[in-house]
Every structure is written in C-alpha cells, then in structure tokens.
C-alpha cells in the first residue's frame, strides 16, 4: 500500500475570491487534470469548488458546508473547515491499518465524488484527513 499527498481543501464562503487570490498572487493555474467529478447531490454536497494546481499538488477551494455531516449521517465533515487529502492504491489495507491503530473514520464511499472512494478521519488536534482511492 502506498500513500501520497494529493490535495489540500480549503473551505470558504468566498470561492471566487479565493480562486482569484491563489491564481493571481501565487501563480497557481486552474486545472481539470485529475479532479473529482462532483455529483452535485443536494443531499450530500452541492457547493461550488475551484480546482487550482502548481503542476504537482492540487488545491481544492470548496464552498463551506457545515451541515454536510448531518445530512449524510457522517461523523466527519470534510467541507466544514477543510482537510488534507492523500491518495492510496489500496484503501482496504489502509482502512484495516486505521482499525488496527484504533482510529475511527467516516466512510463516504463515492457519495460525493464519482470515481473516488473517500474516507475521512481526525488527527489528534481534530484536523480532518482524507484518504481516497481512485476507481480503476
């Protein structure tokens, strides 16, 4: 099982302003390469998201949604305060690892993003971490 950093998600009520800031001030570029296909489901998450990249890492600037966890019945809400995301090639092994370590997680499956199976958990400080596996 390998794991590598994939993106950082910032949750905000100012998606357009943040998108412009990161493109204009930091020189990041809008990207559609390797970005998730949002399902746009009101019962899960239907916020605006801007995808920018430095050519290596992605930054996902997502509309803040403090109710997403309640609507989906998930304990971890990845779009309340943002999250750091990693990609793995063996999510089942990673979930088994978390279970062996006693780390609880929320299994969002592909309910919010088509083609990505996502889990979320907290670090000791309460920061949200995503680990996902891309289908196929």
Secondary structure, DSSP 8 states (H G I E B T S, - for coil): --EEEEEEEEEES-HHHHHHHHHHTT--EE--TT--EE--BTTTB---EEEEESSSSEEEEEE--TTHHHHHT-S--TTTS-EEEEEES-HHHHHHHHHHHT---EEEETSSEETEEEEEEE-TT--EEEEEEE--
